Amino acid sequence: MTKPQIWVAAFLVLFLLLFVLGRITKEEGTKKAAPEQNTVPQSNLSSENLSAPELIGKLGCISCHGSDLKGTRMGPPLHKVKENWGRDNLINYLRNPSAYMDTERFKEFQKEYPGLIMPSFNQINVKELGKIADYLLELE
């Protein structure tokens, strides 16, 4: 082999090593990456199999609103939502909470719960959101 051929071969081996190392590191990085706080697991939730409380638990609502949905320091209580919401409006809110953030009510929530980020559930089936809305509207 001539010197130029040795250099080309060395360069190709180095390139392949770096490529493989990059792939390995990228795969490990994606496995260890923590999910964002405001993302919602987008699994195939079946309304036939899960009750509204199970859906609420699966979507992670209890992590901010509490296991009894009576609120925590991270999120307001979900009891008595019928005082402020109708079924259709509540479903629309669940699909796109950021559209409601400019209202006076939510400005007060932002003062009481700083850093509050309500995730959107726009990729969840409307039937499941309806089931959740019906359940929340029944809570006293």
Secondary structure by P-SEA (a helix, b strand, c coil): ccaaaaaaaaaaaaaaaaaaaaaaaaaaaaaacccccccccccccccccccaaaaaaaacccccccccccccccccccccccccccaaaaaaaaaccccccccaaaaaaaaacccbbbbbcccccaaaaaaaaaaaaacc
